Amino acid sequence: MSFVRVEKQGHLARVTLDRPERMNAISTTLTTDLHNALFEVNNDRDVRVILLSGNGRAFCAGDDLKEFELQTASKAATVLHIENIQRITRDLMFSSKLVIGAVHGYAVGGGFEWMLNCDLIVASQDLVAFFPETEWGQFPTGGVTHLLPQTLGYQHAMELLVLGERQTASALLEKRLVNWVVPAGDVLKKAEEVAALASARSPFSVSALKRMLTRDISPDLERALSLEEEITIEAFDTEEAKARSANFPTRK
């Protein structure tokens, strides 16, 4: 059973996180399935636009807290888990395809980070997004330690990452972290409309634009991804993180 569903229609590939019983929480299996799905559509010459969304009540509720013991069972398990998470950012941001995020419900931690890795973002009015990493003794991933200061400035990025306050869709729109906010239930419809417009554009031009716009940040983003990976692996092994894991909330 795969935790990710791929559907292709014309030049559009819909990639859906499909673990609704766990609010699409990130597990090693989910990251593997997502990488395989993105590898497939990134190498499909007919695909011009990727639409990334989540099935159920959330886009992605972040790391699966129930699997913390598995993820920290050995150094190798931790390294694999974090490498898989960072690989998804590379799959999204260094793709030659335009990636549209259709995001609803919760986008937490790694889910928020993957959302920010999309090229264009359609947010539902019910979206709640935040970074819980510092609360749980962890560290953010997804290249956001580089991306957010570029978008928000140093102080506002620190506020978002350190305090981890919950952000509404309207607040994210004001911060220019999403492109559109639509009523709950309309997020996929709007994302598909944007995808149709983008698909009608020259695939060469769109791909070249993405390559040019990411060219200058690519070296710094790679360095950030590597450093985030190193620090997150270290964080997983701290006594503080293990102690705080005892108080992890249970997602129903």
Secondary structure as GFF3:
##gff-version 3
##sequence-region A 1 252
A	DSSP	beta_strand	4	9	.	.	.	ID=ss1
A	DSSP	beta_strand	12	17	.	.	.	ID=ss2
A	DSSP	three_ten_helix	20	22	.	.	.	ID=ss3
A	DSSP	alpha_helix	28	42	.	.	.	ID=ss4
A	DSSP	beta_strand	49	54	.	.	.	ID=ss5
A	DSSP	three_ten_helix	65	67	.	.	.	ID=ss6
A	DSSP	alpha_helix	68	71	.	.	.	ID=ss7
A	DSSP	alpha_helix	75	93	.	.	.	ID=ss8
A	DSSP	beta_strand	98	103	.	.	.	ID=ss9
A	DSSP	beta_strand	106	108	.	.	.	ID=ss10
A	DSSP	alpha_helix	110	116	.	.	.	ID=ss11
A	DSSP	beta_strand	120	124	.	.	.	ID=ss12
A	DSSP	beta_strand	128	130	.	.	.	ID=ss13
A	DSSP	alpha_helix	144	152	.	.	.	ID=ss14
A	DSSP	alpha_helix	154	158	.	.	.	ID=ss15
A	DSSP	pi_helix	159	163	.	.	.	ID=ss16
A	DSSP	beta_strand	167	168	.	.	.	ID=ss17
A	DSSP	alpha_helix	169	174	.	.	.	ID=ss18
A	DSSP	beta_strand	180	182	.	.	.	ID=ss19
A	DSSP	alpha_helix	187	199	.	.	.	ID=ss20
A	DSSP	alpha_helix	203	215	.	.	.	ID=ss21
A	DSSP	alpha_helix	218	236	.	.	.	ID=ss22
A	DSSP	alpha_helix	239	245	.	.	.	ID=ss23
###
